[in-house]
Amino acid sequence: MITIIAATNRPNSNTLKVAQYYKQQLEIRGVQSNLFSLEHLPADVLNTDMYGKRSEDFQKIQDLISATDKFIFIMPEYNGSYPGVLKVLIDACNFPDSFYDKKAALVGVSSGKYGNIRGVDHFTGVCHYIHLHVLPLRLHIPNIRTELDDNGNLIKEDTIKFTNEQIDKFVKF
């Protein structure tokens, strides 16, 4: 099972739009996937679900993570890296079995011109530590506000080309 993670808790984010685009593209290829936005993490996750504790709300998330074989992380740039809420998710999940020897594709998005290159690199290091195998083709989508139409579809030819390539490789990965 593939789970796409929109790695921000910001409501109605461009990150979520890109995650929805990836889900749609997988469906076109006949591949089912789940979409989980970090805006749906329990509000008190830091107090209730860290260090082996488990709330009923987070247990549903843990079950989704445990059942997933492949993850697609869509990550916005926050202060030159990825959002802290993504690290909270990783830290709250059971270690090491939540991610161990599973697979991931990484996509960075930013409103600036670098597409969260540093954040994707930082998160790659976390992935290596938790033994999450990363597809070598990592994407960086800069100037995200100019990349999406009003319906949340990517519109620039080169971005569509590279996302298609990444999705096709990830399905086979």
Buried (B, 14 or more C-beta within 10 A) or exposed (E): EBBBBBBBBBEEBBBBBBBBBBBEBBEEEEBEBBBBBBBEBBEEBEEBBEEEEBBEBBEEBBEBBEEBEBBBBBBBBBEEBBBEBBBBBBBBBEEEEBBEEBBBBBBBBBBEEBBBBBBBBBBBEBBEEBEBBBBEBBBBBBBBEEBBEEEBBBEEEEBBEBBBEBBEEBBEB
